[in-house]
Amino acid sequence: MAGSFTNLNFHIAFSTKERRPILTANLRTSLFPYFAGILTNLKGHLIEAGGVEDHVHLLARLHQDTSVAECVRTLKANVSKWIRETHDPK
């Protein structure tokens, strides 16, 4: 077979630690493009993003070679670090 077609779309949802309401509307406006950048680096694509103060929902297309578990681990680790470094009041 000369080639194959894959279309792997996933609904990914996760909450903040202890469901803390830290994802303000202002933060989410910069957070969702950050998710998109991470997915792009993983050869994926963010189709849609949404959420409220204590959780997010992502509809993402993943590359066929990308593990869903590794993708979610990478998303959560990078976003958590980014929020602490750029939006954590000290």
PyMOL Python script that loads the backbone (N, CA, C, O; Angstrom):
from pymol import cmd

cmd.read_pdbstr("""\
ATOM      1  N   MET A   1       0.844  -1.168   0.000  1.00  0.00           N
ATOM      2  CA  MET A   1       0.000   0.000   0.000  1.00  0.00           C
ATOM      3  C   MET A   1       0.896   1.241   0.000  1.00  0.00           C
ATOM      4  O   MET A   1       1.842   1.320   0.783  1.00  0.00           O
ATOM      5  N   ALA A   2       0.612   2.177  -0.845  1.00  0.00           N
ATOM      6  CA  ALA A   2       1.454   3.353  -1.021  1.00  0.00           C
ATOM      7  C   ALA A   2       1.400   4.312   0.155  1.00  0.00           C
ATOM      8  O   ALA A   2       2.407   4.948   0.467  1.00  0.00           O
ATOM      9  N   GLY A   3       0.279   4.435   0.806  1.00  0.00           N
ATOM     10  CA  GLY A   3       0.159   5.358   1.924  1.00  0.00           C
ATOM     11  C   GLY A   3      -1.086   5.060   2.714  1.00  0.00           C
ATOM     12  O   GLY A   3      -1.899   4.220   2.327  1.00  0.00           O
ATOM     13  N   SER A   4      -1.232   5.745   3.814  1.00  0.00           N
ATOM     14  CA  SER A   4      -2.425   5.545   4.625  1.00  0.00           C
ATOM     15  C   SER A   4      -2.899   6.888   5.152  1.00  0.00           C
ATOM     16  O   SER A   4      -2.134   7.850   5.216  1.00  0.00           O
ATOM     17  N   PHE A   5      -4.145   6.939   5.522  1.00  0.00           N
ATOM     18  CA  PHE A   5      -4.759   8.146   6.055  1.00  0.00           C
ATOM     19  C   PHE A   5      -5.198   7.877   7.485  1.00  0.00           C
ATOM     20  O   PHE A   5      -5.846   6.869   7.765  1.00  0.00           O
ATOM     21  N   THR A   6      -4.848   8.768   8.375  1.00  0.00           N
ATOM     22  CA  THR A   6      -5.328   8.665   9.754  1.00  0.00           C
ATOM     23  C   THR A   6      -5.947   9.997  10.147  1.00  0.00           C
ATOM     24  O   THR A   6      -5.502  11.060   9.713  1.00  0.00           O
ATOM     25  N   ASN A   7      -6.963   9.921  10.964  1.00  0.00           N
ATOM     26  CA  ASN A   7      -7.629  11.109  11.489  1.00  0.00           C
ATOM     27  C   ASN A   7      -7.957  10.821  12.949  1.00  0.00           C
ATOM     28  O   ASN A   7      -9.049  10.352  13.269  1.00  0.00           O
ATOM     29  N   LEU A   8      -7.015  11.101  13.818  1.00  0.00           N
ATOM     30  CA  LEU A   8      -7.125  10.745  15.228  1.00  0.00           C
ATOM     31  C   LEU A   8      -7.482  11.981  16.052  1.00  0.00           C
ATOM     32  O   LEU A   8      -6.606  12.760  16.428  1.00  0.00           O
ATOM     33  N   ASN A   9      -8.761  12.151  16.326  1.00  0.00           N
ATOM     34  CA  ASN A   9      -9.247  13.280  17.102  1.00  0.00           C
ATOM     35  C   ASN A   9      -9.579  12.813  18.517  1.00  0.00           C
ATOM     36  O   ASN A   9     -10.197  11.766  18.712  1.00  0.00           O
ATOM     37  N   PHE A  10      -9.157  13.610  19.499  1.00  0.00           N
ATOM     38  CA  PHE A  10      -9.360  13.243  20.894  1.00  0.00           C
ATOM     39  C   PHE A  10      -9.950  14.404  21.673  1.00  0.00           C
ATOM     40  O   PHE A  10      -9.562  15.557  21.487  1.00  0.00           O
ATOM     41  N   HIS A  11     -10.887  14.085  22.542  1.00  0.00           N
ATOM     42  CA  HIS A  11     -11.419  15.049  23.494  1.00  0.00           C
ATOM     43  C   HIS A  11     -10.620  14.855  24.779  1.00  0.00           C
ATOM     44  O   HIS A  11     -10.693  13.804  25.417  1.00  0.00           O
ATOM     45  N   ILE A  12      -9.869  15.864  25.144  1.00  0.00           N
ATOM     46  CA  ILE A  12      -9.014  15.813  26.326  1.00  0.00           C
ATOM     47  C   ILE A  12      -9.564  16.814  27.340  1.00  0.00           C
ATOM     48  O   ILE A  12      -9.730  17.993  27.028  1.00  0.00           O
ATOM     49  N   ALA A  13      -9.838  16.349  28.530  1.00  0.00           N
ATOM     50  CA  ALA A  13     -10.346  17.226  29.589  1.00  0.00           C
ATOM     51  C   ALA A  13      -9.553  16.977  30.863  1.00  0.00           C
ATOM     52  O   ALA A  13      -9.280  15.832  31.222  1.00  0.00           O
ATOM     53  N   PHE A  14      -9.191  18.045  31.533  1.00  0.00           N
ATOM     54  CA  PHE A  14      -8.553  17.900  32.840  1.00  0.00           C
ATOM     55  C   PHE A  14      -8.795  19.142  33.670  1.00  0.00           C
ATOM     56  O   PHE A  14      -9.080  20.218  33.144  1.00  0.00           O
ATOM     57  N   SER A  15      -8.676  18.976  34.973  1.00  0.00           N
ATOM     58  CA  SER A  15      -8.969  20.064  35.899  1.00  0.00           C
ATOM     59  C   SER A  15      -7.686  20.574  36.547  1.00  0.00           C
ATOM     60  O   SER A  15      -6.620  19.965  36.452  1.00  0.00           O
ATOM     61  N   THR A  16      -7.837  21.705  37.202  1.00  0.00           N
ATOM     62  CA  THR A  16      -6.731  22.261  37.959  1.00  0.00           C
ATOM     63  C   THR A  16      -6.544  21.452  39.239  1.00  0.00           C
ATOM     64  O   THR A  16      -7.433  20.701  39.641  1.00  0.00           O
ATOM     65  N   LYS A  17      -5.407  21.605  39.864  1.00  0.00           N
ATOM     66  CA  LYS A  17      -5.141  20.898  41.118  1.00  0.00           C
ATOM     67  C   LYS A  17      -6.182  21.306  42.158  1.00  0.00           C
ATOM     68  O   LYS A  17      -6.418  22.491  42.393  1.00  0.00           O
ATOM     69  N   GLU A  18      -6.788  20.312  42.766  1.00  0.00           N
ATOM     70  CA  GLU A  18      -7.827  20.508  43.774  1.00  0.00           C
ATOM     71  C   GLU A  18      -8.994  21.352  43.249  1.00  0.00           C
ATOM     72  O   GLU A  18      -9.720  21.973  44.025  1.00  0.00           O
ATOM     73  N   ARG A  19      -9.162  21.365  41.936  1.00  0.00           N
ATOM     74  CA  ARG A  19     -10.227  22.121  41.247  1.00  0.00           C
ATOM     75  C   ARG A  19     -10.224  23.599  41.648  1.00  0.00           C
ATOM     76  O   ARG A  19     -11.275  24.228  41.761  1.00  0.00           O
ATOM     77  N   ARG A  20      -9.028  24.131  41.857  1.00  0.00           N
ATOM     78  CA  ARG A  20      -8.907  25.550  42.205  1.00  0.00           C
ATOM     79  C   ARG A  20      -9.341  26.402  41.014  1.00  0.00           C
ATOM     80  O   ARG A  20      -8.974  26.096  39.879  1.00  0.00           O
ATOM     81  N   PRO A  21     -10.114  27.463  41.248  1.00  0.00           N
ATOM     82  CA  PRO A  21     -10.618  28.304  40.151  1.00  0.00           C
ATOM     83  C   PRO A  21      -9.590  29.353  39.715  1.00  0.00           C
ATOM     84  O   PRO A  21      -9.797  30.550  39.911  1.00  0.00           O
ATOM     85  N   ILE A  22      -8.488  28.900  39.126  1.00  0.00           N
ATOM     86  CA  ILE A  22      -7.408  29.828  38.761  1.00  0.00           C
ATOM     87  C   ILE A  22      -7.402  30.206  37.279  1.00  0.00           C
ATOM     88  O   ILE A  22      -6.682  31.122  36.880  1.00  0.00           O
ATOM     89  N   LEU A  23      -8.184  29.522  36.472  1.00  0.00           N
ATOM     90  CA  LEU A  23      -8.164  29.782  35.026  1.00  0.00           C
ATOM     91  C   LEU A  23      -9.170  30.874  34.681  1.00  0.00           C
ATOM     92  O   LEU A  23     -10.261  30.600  34.180  1.00  0.00           O
ATOM     93  N   THR A  24      -8.787  32.097  34.955  1.00  0.00           N
ATOM     94  CA  THR A  24      -9.664  33.230  34.677  1.00  0.00           C
ATOM     95  C   THR A  24      -9.865  33.389  33.175  1.00  0.00           C
ATOM     96  O   THR A  24      -9.117  32.826  32.376  1.00  0.00           O
ATOM     97  N   ALA A  25     -10.866  34.148  32.805  1.00  0.00           N
ATOM     98  CA  ALA A  25     -11.138  34.385  31.383  1.00  0.00           C
ATOM     99  C   ALA A  25      -9.923  35.022  30.712  1.00  0.00           C
ATOM    100  O   ALA A  25      -9.587  34.674  29.579  1.00  0.00           O
ATOM    101  N   ASN A  26      -9.269  35.942  31.395  1.00  0.00           N
ATOM    102  CA  ASN A  26      -8.084  36.597  30.848  1.00  0.00           C
ATOM    103  C   ASN A  26      -6.955  35.594  30.630  1.00  0.00           C
ATOM    104  O   ASN A  26      -6.285  35.625  29.598  1.00  0.00           O
ATOM    105  N   LEU A  27      -6.748  34.715  31.588  1.00  0.00           N
ATOM    106  CA  LEU A  27      -5.697  33.697  31.457  1.00  0.00           C
ATOM    107  C   LEU A  27      -6.009  32.726  30.325  1.00  0.00           C
ATOM    108  O   LEU A  27      -5.114  32.339  29.573  1.00  0.00           O
ATOM    109  N   ARG A  28      -7.272  32.332  30.202  1.00  0.00           N
ATOM    110  CA  ARG A  28      -7.643  31.377  29.149  1.00  0.00           C
ATOM    111  C   ARG A  28      -7.395  31.929  27.754  1.00  0.00           C
ATOM    112  O   ARG A  28      -7.124  31.158  26.834  1.00  0.00           O
ATOM    113  N   THR A  29      -7.482  33.254  27.570  1.00  0.00           N
ATOM    114  CA  THR A  29      -7.239  33.819  26.238  1.00  0.00           C
ATOM    115  C   THR A  29      -5.797  33.604  25.779  1.00  0.00           C
ATOM    116  O   THR A  29      -5.542  33.504  24.579  1.00  0.00           O
ATOM    117  N   SER A  30      -4.864  33.533  26.706  1.00  0.00           N
ATOM    118  CA  SER A  30      -3.476  33.244  26.325  1.00  0.00           C
ATOM    119  C   SER A  30      -3.127  31.766  26.524  1.00  0.00           C
ATOM    120  O   SER A  30      -2.165  31.269  25.939  1.00  0.00           O
ATOM    121  N   LEU A  31      -3.902  31.074  27.342  1.00  0.00           N
ATOM    122  CA  LEU A  31      -3.649  29.662  27.615  1.00  0.00           C
ATOM    123  C   LEU A  31      -3.950  28.786  26.398  1.00  0.00           C
ATOM    124  O   LEU A  31      -3.159  27.903  26.067  1.00  0.00           O
ATOM    125  N   PHE A  32      -5.064  29.012  25.740  1.00  0.00           N
ATOM    126  CA  PHE A  32      -5.451  28.158  24.621  1.00  0.00           C
ATOM    127  C   PHE A  32      -4.467  28.227  23.454  1.00  0.00           C
ATOM    128  O   PHE A  32      -4.164  27.187  22.869  1.00  0.00           O
ATOM    129  N   PRO A  33      -3.956  29.405  23.088  1.00  0.00           N
ATOM    130  CA  PRO A  33      -2.896  29.410  22.066  1.00  0.00           C
ATOM    131  C   PRO A  33      -1.630  28.686  22.520  1.00  0.00           C
ATOM    132  O   PRO A  33      -0.913  28.112  21.701  1.00  0.00           O
ATOM    133  N   TYR A  34      -1.355  28.712  23.824  1.00  0.00           N
ATOM    134  CA  TYR A  34      -0.196  27.983  24.339  1.00  0.00           C
ATOM    135  C   TYR A  34      -0.394  26.483  24.154  1.00  0.00           C
ATOM    136  O   TYR A  34       0.533  25.777  23.754  1.00  0.00           O
ATOM    137  N   PHE A  35      -1.613  25.989  24.446  1.00  0.00           N
ATOM    138  CA  PHE A  35      -1.939  24.586  24.172  1.00  0.00           C
ATOM    139  C   PHE A  35      -1.706  24.281  22.689  1.00  0.00           C
ATOM    140  O   PHE A  35      -1.132  23.248  22.345  1.00  0.00           O
ATOM    141  N   ALA A  36      -2.151  25.179  21.824  1.00  0.00           N
ATOM    142  CA  ALA A  36      -2.005  24.961  20.373  1.00  0.00           C
ATOM    143  C   ALA A  36      -0.539  24.829  19.986  1.00  0.00           C
ATOM    144  O   ALA A  36      -0.190  23.986  19.160  1.00  0.00           O
ATOM    145  N   GLY A  37       0.316  25.647  20.572  1.00  0.00           N
ATOM    146  CA  GLY A  37       1.744  25.580  20.270  1.00  0.00           C
ATOM    147  C   GLY A  37       2.365  24.264  20.714  1.00  0.00           C
ATOM    148  O   GLY A  37       3.181  23.683  19.999  1.00  0.00           O
ATOM    149  N   ILE A  38       1.980  23.802  21.882  1.00  0.00           N
ATOM    150  CA  ILE A  38       2.500  22.522  22.366  1.00  0.00           C
ATOM    151  C   ILE A  38       2.076  21.400  21.435  1.00  0.00           C
ATOM    152  O   ILE A  38       2.886  20.551  21.064  1.00  0.00           O
ATOM    153  N   LEU A  39       0.794  21.402  21.058  1.00  0.00           N
ATOM    154  CA  LEU A  39       0.304  20.357  20.150  1.00  0.00           C
ATOM    155  C   LEU A  39       0.996  20.419  18.796  1.00  0.00           C
ATOM    156  O   LEU A  39       1.286  19.379  18.204  1.00  0.00           O
ATOM    157  N   THR A  40       1.259  21.606  18.306  1.00  0.00           N
ATOM    158  CA  THR A  40       1.982  21.748  17.043  1.00  0.00           C
ATOM    159  C   THR A  40       3.372  21.131  17.150  1.00  0.00           C
ATOM    160  O   THR A  40       3.831  20.461  16.225  1.00  0.00           O
ATOM    161  N   ASN A  41       4.041  21.359  18.281  1.00  0.00           N
ATOM    162  CA  ASN A  41       5.368  20.762  18.487  1.00  0.00           C
ATOM    163  C   ASN A  41       5.310  19.242  18.539  1.00  0.00           C
ATOM    164  O   ASN A  41       6.300  18.570  18.249  1.00  0.00           O
ATOM    165  N   LEU A  42       4.141  18.694  18.911  1.00  0.00           N
ATOM    166  CA  LEU A  42       3.952  17.243  18.947  1.00  0.00           C
ATOM    167  C   LEU A  42       3.385  16.713  17.625  1.00  0.00           C
ATOM    168  O   LEU A  42       2.914  15.578  17.558  1.00  0.00           O
ATOM    169  N   LYS A  43       3.434  17.536  16.580  1.00  0.00           N
ATOM    170  CA  LYS A  43       2.904  17.208  15.251  1.00  0.00           C
ATOM    171  C   LYS A  43       1.392  17.009  15.275  1.00  0.00           C
ATOM    172  O   LYS A  43       0.849  16.227  14.494  1.00  0.00           O
ATOM    173  N   GLY A  44       0.718  17.718  16.173  1.00  0.00           N
ATOM    174  CA  GLY A  44      -0.734  17.650  16.270  1.00  0.00           C
ATOM    175  C   GLY A  44      -1.353  18.988  15.933  1.00  0.00           C
ATOM    176  O   GLY A  44      -0.690  19.890  15.422  1.00  0.00           O
ATOM    177  N   HIS A  45      -2.641  19.100  16.227  1.00  0.00           N
ATOM    178  CA  HIS A  45      -3.370  20.325  15.905  1.00  0.00           C
ATOM    179  C   HIS A  45      -4.498  20.512  16.914  1.00  0.00           C
ATOM    180  O   HIS A  45      -5.255  19.578  17.177  1.00  0.00           O
ATOM    181  N   LEU A  46      -4.616  21.706  17.477  1.00  0.00           N
ATOM    182  CA  LEU A  46      -5.727  22.032  18.364  1.00  0.00           C
ATOM    183  C   LEU A  46      -6.904  22.455  17.498  1.00  0.00           C
ATOM    184  O   LEU A  46      -6.823  23.457  16.788  1.00  0.00           O
ATOM    185  N   ILE A  47      -7.989  21.705  17.551  1.00  0.00           N
ATOM    186  CA  ILE A  47      -9.174  22.011  16.758  1.00  0.00           C
ATOM    187  C   ILE A  47     -10.056  23.005  17.501  1.00  0.00           C
ATOM    188  O   ILE A  47     -10.528  23.979  16.915  1.00  0.00           O
ATOM    189  N   GLU A  48     -10.279  22.764  18.784  1.00  0.00           N
ATOM    190  CA  GLU A  48     -11.136  23.632  19.591  1.00  0.00           C
ATOM    191  C   GLU A  48     -10.703  23.533  21.043  1.00  0.00           C
ATOM    192  O   GLU A  48     -10.226  22.491  21.494  1.00  0.00           O
ATOM    193  N   ALA A  49     -10.877  24.639  21.774  1.00  0.00           N
ATOM    194  CA  ALA A  49     -10.545  24.657  23.198  1.00  0.00           C
ATOM    195  C   ALA A  49     -11.617  25.428  23.945  1.00  0.00           C
ATOM    196  O   ALA A  49     -12.186  26.389  23.427  1.00  0.00           O
ATOM    197  N   GLY A  50     -11.881  24.999  25.155  1.00  0.00           N
ATOM    198  CA  GLY A  50     -12.853  25.691  25.991  1.00  0.00           C
ATOM    199  C   GLY A  50     -12.633  25.304  27.431  1.00  0.00           C
ATOM    200  O   GLY A  50     -11.813  24.443  27.749  1.00  0.00           O
ATOM    201  N   GLY A  51     -13.375  25.953  28.285  1.00  0.00           N
ATOM    202  CA  GLY A  51     -13.256  25.619  29.688  1.00  0.00           C
ATOM    203  C   GLY A  51     -13.772  26.724  30.574  1.00  0.00           C
ATOM    204  O   GLY A  51     -14.265  27.750  30.105  1.00  0.00           O
ATOM    205  N   VAL A  52     -13.650  26.496  31.859  1.00  0.00           N
ATOM    206  CA  VAL A  52     -14.050  27.468  32.874  1.00  0.00           C
ATOM    207  C   VAL A  52     -12.905  27.592  33.876  1.00  0.00           C
ATOM    208  O   VAL A  52     -11.791  27.136  33.615  1.00  0.00           O
ATOM    209  N   GLU A  53     -13.181  28.207  35.012  1.00  0.00           N
ATOM    210  CA  GLU A  53     -12.124  28.526  35.969  1.00  0.00           C
ATOM    211  C   GLU A  53     -11.377  27.321  36.519  1.00  0.00           C
ATOM    212  O   GLU A  53     -10.226  27.458  36.934  1.00  0.00           O
ATOM    213  N   ASP A  54     -12.002  26.133  36.537  1.00  0.00           N
ATOM    214  CA  ASP A  54     -11.332  24.999  37.169  1.00  0.00           C
ATOM    215  C   ASP A  54     -11.074  23.806  36.256  1.00  0.00           C
ATOM    216  O   ASP A  54     -10.577  22.781  36.722  1.00  0.00           O
ATOM    217  N   HIS A  55     -11.396  23.912  34.973  1.00  0.00           N
ATOM    218  CA  HIS A  55     -11.062  22.816  34.057  1.00  0.00           C
ATOM    219  C   HIS A  55     -11.095  23.276  32.606  1.00  0.00           C
ATOM    220  O   HIS A  55     -11.695  24.298  32.273  1.00  0.00           O
ATOM    221  N   VAL A  56     -10.437  22.498  31.752  1.00  0.00           N
ATOM    222  CA  VAL A  56     -10.390  22.802  30.316  1.00  0.00           C
ATOM    223  C   VAL A  56     -10.806  21.568  29.520  1.00  0.00           C
ATOM    224  O   VAL A  56     -10.694  20.433  29.982  1.00  0.00           O
ATOM    225  N   HIS A  57     -11.284  21.832  28.319  1.00  0.00           N
ATOM    226  CA  HIS A  57     -11.609  20.791  27.349  1.00  0.00           C
ATOM    227  C   HIS A  57     -10.869  21.138  26.064  1.00  0.00           C
ATOM    228  O   HIS A  57     -10.899  22.283  25.613  1.00  0.00           O
ATOM    229  N   LEU A  58     -10.212  20.156  25.484  1.00  0.00           N
ATOM    230  CA  LEU A  58      -9.507  20.347  24.222  1.00  0.00           C
ATOM    231  C   LEU A  58      -9.988  19.303  23.230  1.00  0.00           C
ATOM    232  O   LEU A  58     -10.153  18.135  23.582  1.00  0.00           O
ATOM    233  N   LEU A  59     -10.210  19.718  22.001  1.00  0.00           N
ATOM    234  CA  LEU A  59     -10.435  18.788  20.912  1.00  0.00           C
ATOM    235  C   LEU A  59      -9.180  18.882  20.061  1.00  0.00           C
ATOM    236  O   LEU A  59      -8.899  19.922  19.464  1.00  0.00           O
ATOM    237  N   ALA A  60      -8.440  17.803  20.010  1.00  0.00           N
ATOM    238  CA  ALA A  60      -7.128  17.834  19.362  1.00  0.00           C
ATOM    239  C   ALA A  60      -6.972  16.688  18.381  1.00  0.00           C
ATOM    240  O   ALA A  60      -7.449  15.576  18.608  1.00  0.00           O
ATOM    241  N   ARG A  61      -6.297  16.985  17.294  1.00  0.00           N
ATOM    242  CA  ARG A  61      -5.918  15.951  16.330  1.00  0.00           C
ATOM    243  C   ARG A  61      -4.459  15.611  16.612  1.00  0.00           C
ATOM    244  O   ARG A  61      -3.590  16.483  16.600  1.00  0.00           O
ATOM    245  N   LEU A  62      -4.204  14.333  16.866  1.00  0.00           N
ATOM    246  CA  LEU A  62      -2.849  13.895  17.181  1.00  0.00           C
ATOM    247  C   LEU A  62      -2.248  13.147  16.008  1.00  0.00           C
ATOM    248  O   LEU A  62      -2.955  12.521  15.219  1.00  0.00           O
ATOM    249  N   HIS A  63      -0.948  13.223  15.909  1.00  0.00           N
ATOM    250  CA  HIS A  63      -0.209  12.480  14.897  1.00  0.00           C
ATOM    251  C   HIS A  63      -0.269  10.999  15.236  1.00  0.00           C
ATOM    252  O   HIS A  63      -0.324  10.628  16.408  1.00  0.00           O
ATOM    253  N   GLN A  64      -0.257  10.170  14.231  1.00  0.00           N
ATOM    254  CA  GLN A  64      -0.392   8.727  14.447  1.00  0.00           C
ATOM    255  C   GLN A  64       0.732   8.129  15.288  1.00  0.00           C
ATOM    256  O   GLN A  64       0.547   7.073  15.893  1.00  0.00           O
ATOM    257  N   ASP A  65       1.876   8.772  15.338  1.00  0.00           N
ATOM    258  CA  ASP A  65       2.991   8.264  16.133  1.00  0.00           C
ATOM    259  C   ASP A  65       3.008   8.800  17.563  1.00  0.00           C
ATOM    260  O   ASP A  65       3.881   8.430  18.347  1.00  0.00           O
ATOM    261  N   THR A  66       2.062   9.661  17.909  1.00  0.00           N
ATOM    262  CA  THR A  66       2.037  10.279  19.231  1.00  0.00           C
ATOM    263  C   THR A  66       1.144   9.489  20.174  1.00  0.00           C
ATOM    264  O   THR A  66      -0.017   9.221  19.865  1.00  0.00           O
ATOM    265  N   SER A  67       1.685   9.124  21.306  1.00  0.00           N
ATOM    266  CA  SER A  67       0.912   8.448  22.352  1.00  0.00           C
ATOM    267  C   SER A  67      -0.007   9.460  23.021  1.00  0.00           C
ATOM    268  O   SER A  67       0.417  10.572  23.336  1.00  0.00           O
ATOM    269  N   VAL A  68      -1.258   9.085  23.238  1.00  0.00           N
ATOM    270  CA  VAL A  68      -2.202   9.976  23.909  1.00  0.00           C
ATOM    271  C   VAL A  68      -1.703  10.295  25.321  1.00  0.00           C
ATOM    272  O   VAL A  68      -1.749  11.449  25.748  1.00  0.00           O
ATOM    273  N   ALA A  69      -1.236   9.295  26.032  1.00  0.00           N
ATOM    274  CA  ALA A  69      -0.738   9.509  27.395  1.00  0.00           C
ATOM    275  C   ALA A  69       0.447  10.470  27.406  1.00  0.00           C
ATOM    276  O   ALA A  69       0.517  11.357  28.256  1.00  0.00           O
ATOM    277  N   GLU A  70       1.370  10.303  26.477  1.00  0.00           N
ATOM    278  CA  GLU A  70       2.529  11.193  26.416  1.00  0.00           C
ATOM    279  C   GLU A  70       2.103  12.608  26.042  1.00  0.00           C
ATOM    280  O   GLU A  70       2.659  13.576  26.562  1.00  0.00           O
ATOM    281  N   CYS A  71       1.135  12.741  25.158  1.00  0.00           N
ATOM    282  CA  CYS A  71       0.624  14.053  24.766  1.00  0.00           C
ATOM    283  C   CYS A  71       0.019  14.774  25.964  1.00  0.00           C
ATOM    284  O   CYS A  71       0.343  15.936  26.212  1.00  0.00           O
ATOM    285  N   VAL A  72      -0.852  14.105  26.705  1.00  0.00           N
ATOM    286  CA  VAL A  72      -1.497  14.723  27.863  1.00  0.00           C
ATOM    287  C   VAL A  72      -0.454  15.056  28.931  1.00  0.00           C
ATOM    288  O   VAL A  72      -0.519  16.124  29.540  1.00  0.00           O
ATOM    289  N   ARG A  73       0.486  14.177  29.161  1.00  0.00           N
ATOM    290  CA  ARG A  73       1.559  14.432  30.130  1.00  0.00           C
ATOM    291  C   ARG A  73       2.343  15.686  29.737  1.00  0.00           C
ATOM    292  O   ARG A  73       2.634  16.532  30.582  1.00  0.00           O
ATOM    293  N   THR A  74       2.678  15.799  28.468  1.00  0.00           N
ATOM    294  CA  THR A  74       3.428  16.955  27.979  1.00  0.00           C
ATOM    295  C   THR A  74       2.611  18.233  28.105  1.00  0.00           C
ATOM    296  O   THR A  74       3.130  19.262  28.537  1.00  0.00           O
ATOM    297  N   LEU A  75       1.335  18.175  27.732  1.00  0.00           N
ATOM    298  CA  LEU A  75       0.456  19.345  27.847  1.00  0.00           C
ATOM    299  C   LEU A  75       0.379  19.819  29.292  1.00  0.00           C
ATOM    300  O   LEU A  75       0.606  20.995  29.575  1.00  0.00           O
ATOM    301  N   LYS A  76       0.062  18.911  30.202  1.00  0.00           N
ATOM    302  CA  LYS A  76      -0.128  19.293  31.596  1.00  0.00           C
ATOM    303  C   LYS A  76       1.160  19.818  32.231  1.00  0.00           C
ATOM    304  O   LYS A  76       1.129  20.806  32.965  1.00  0.00           O
ATOM    305  N   ALA A  77       2.275  19.175  31.959  1.00  0.00           N
ATOM    306  CA  ALA A  77       3.546  19.601  32.549  1.00  0.00           C
ATOM    307  C   ALA A  77       3.948  20.986  32.053  1.00  0.00           C
ATOM    308  O   ALA A  77       4.329  21.847  32.845  1.00  0.00           O
ATOM    309  N   ASN A  78       3.862  21.196  30.745  1.00  0.00           N
ATOM    310  CA  ASN A  78       4.279  22.484  30.180  1.00  0.00           C
ATOM    311  C   ASN A  78       3.351  23.620  30.579  1.00  0.00           C
ATOM    312  O   ASN A  78       3.815  24.714  30.902  1.00  0.00           O
ATOM    313  N   VAL A  79       2.053  23.376  30.561  1.00  0.00           N
ATOM    314  CA  VAL A  79       1.099  24.426  30.926  1.00  0.00           C
ATOM    315  C   VAL A  79       1.209  24.764  32.403  1.00  0.00           C
ATOM    316  O   VAL A  79       1.148  25.936  32.772  1.00  0.00           O
ATOM    317  N   SER A  80       1.369  23.763  33.250  1.00  0.00           N
ATOM    318  CA  SER A  80       1.521  24.004  34.682  1.00  0.00           C
ATOM    319  C   SER A  80       2.745  24.880  34.948  1.00  0.00           C
ATOM    320  O   SER A  80       2.678  25.840  35.716  1.00  0.00           O
ATOM    321  N   LYS A  81       3.851  24.543  34.312  1.00  0.00           N
ATOM    322  CA  LYS A  81       5.078  25.332  34.469  1.00  0.00           C
ATOM    323  C   LYS A  81       4.879  26.747  33.961  1.00  0.00           C
ATOM    324  O   LYS A  81       5.294  27.704  34.615  1.00  0.00           O
ATOM    325  N   TRP A  82       4.249  26.893  32.805  1.00  0.00           N
ATOM    326  CA  TRP A  82       4.017  28.204  32.206  1.00  0.00           C
ATOM    327  C   TRP A  82       3.142  29.073  33.102  1.00  0.00           C
ATOM    328  O   TRP A  82       3.428  30.257  33.281  1.00  0.00           O
ATOM    329  N   ILE A  83       2.087  28.507  33.662  1.00  0.00           N
ATOM    330  CA  ILE A  83       1.211  29.278  34.545  1.00  0.00           C
ATOM    331  C   ILE A  83       1.963  29.722  35.784  1.00  0.00           C
ATOM    332  O   ILE A  83       1.847  30.876  36.196  1.00  0.00           O
ATOM    333  N   ARG A  84       2.735  28.823  36.387  1.00  0.00           N
ATOM    334  CA  ARG A  84       3.501  29.197  37.584  1.00  0.00           C
ATOM    335  C   ARG A  84       4.504  30.299  37.276  1.00  0.00           C
ATOM    336  O   ARG A  84       4.683  31.208  38.086  1.00  0.00           O
ATOM    337  N   GLU A  85       5.159  30.238  36.127  1.00  0.00           N
ATOM    338  CA  GLU A  85       6.188  31.226  35.798  1.00  0.00           C
ATOM    339  C   GLU A  85       5.629  32.567  35.361  1.00  0.00           C
ATOM    340  O   GLU A  85       6.261  33.597  35.595  1.00  0.00           O
ATOM    341  N   THR A  86       4.457  32.583  34.730  1.00  0.00           N
ATOM    342  CA  THR A  86       3.972  33.832  34.150  1.00  0.00           C
ATOM    343  C   THR A  86       2.747  34.434  34.833  1.00  0.00           C
ATOM    344  O   THR A  86       2.496  35.632  34.697  1.00  0.00           O
ATOM    345  N   HIS A  87       1.986  33.630  35.558  1.00  0.00           N
ATOM    346  CA  HIS A  87       0.722  34.138  36.125  1.00  0.00           C
ATOM    347  C   HIS A  87       0.559  33.876  37.618  1.00  0.00           C
ATOM    348  O   HIS A  87      -0.493  34.182  38.179  1.00  0.00           O
ATOM    349  N   ASP A  88       1.551  33.331  38.258  1.00  0.00           N
ATOM    350  CA  ASP A  88       1.433  33.021  39.680  1.00  0.00           C
ATOM    351  C   ASP A  88       1.771  34.264  40.492  1.00  0.00           C
ATOM    352  O   ASP A  88       2.907  34.738  40.452  1.00  0.00           O
ATOM    353  N   PRO A  89       0.793  34.803  41.232  1.00  0.00           N
ATOM    354  CA  PRO A  89       1.091  35.978  42.052  1.00  0.00           C
ATOM    355  C   PRO A  89       1.980  35.603  43.230  1.00  0.00           C
ATOM    356  O   PRO A  89       1.684  34.667  43.972  1.00  0.00           O
ATOM    357  N   LYS A  90       3.056  36.333  43.389  1.00  0.00           N
ATOM    358  CA  LYS A  90       3.989  36.044  44.481  1.00  0.00           C
ATOM    359  C   LYS A  90       4.133  37.225  45.382  1.00  0.00           C
ATOM    360  O   LYS A  90       4.879  37.169  46.360  1.00  0.00           O
TER     361      LYS A  90
END
""", "prot")
cmd.dss("prot")
cmd.show_as("cartoon", "prot")
cmd.util.cbc("prot")
cmd.orient("prot")
